[in-house]
Amino acid sequence: MHIMEGFLPWQWCLVWYIISIPVVAYGVIQIKKITDENPESKPLLAVSGAFMFVLSSLKLPSVTGSCSHPTGSGLGAVLFGPAVASVMAAIVLVFQALLLAHGGLTTLGANIFSMGIVGPVVAWLIYKGVKNTGGSPLLGIFLAAALADLLTYVTTALQLSLAFPVPTFTVAFTNFMWIFAVTQIPLAIAEGLLTVVIFDYIMKLRPDILETLKVIGPRVKEKVKGVV
């Protein structure tokens, strides 16, 4: 999914940088605010970043000749909000570009936008929607993680189609979507299930932090304590 170094025209590289930088800057401010108000959330912040790094580093060959991977952005977005997740993604993508030749620096803005902005925003909105309608937190986190993964790839297909509308934008977008869909749909489901396992463990181990962050409500916390 990471668009490789030098693949996009410089004009599009600039556009995605201009869009992504303000979001990441706001995310840095949010991280300082959250950690100042809730110092006990720092280990959870680190876990979320590590989760994103490990999952998004798993490049899996696709039967269509490209490669796919999970994104891991849903967990951090649900726990800390999409702006904070964009900072995690930026850090992860820089390390992957420099150490793993995965992605690139010229395309960093584009990759941050897809994996670090669109994916987390989708995850946050989905989880909030499920929560506000009284749905299970585990259902919310599954849908958030899976749909964040899928929408990241839809965004990448959109970015590639805008840069290379051959023969037309619609045809290019359809082709890119078919290429990604073959492997990304099952990967998104798998990522959703894995994120549920991690989230459930956190919810049982430290429901107090999740309540402080307003990820779960008091009644959910009481149920978890009763199970433990």
Salt bridges, closest charged atoms under 4 A:
ASP36 OD2 - LYS32 NZ 2.87
ASP200 OD2 - LYS204 NZ 3.32
ASP208 OD2 - ARG206 NH2 2.67
GLU211 OE1 - LYS221 NZ 3.12
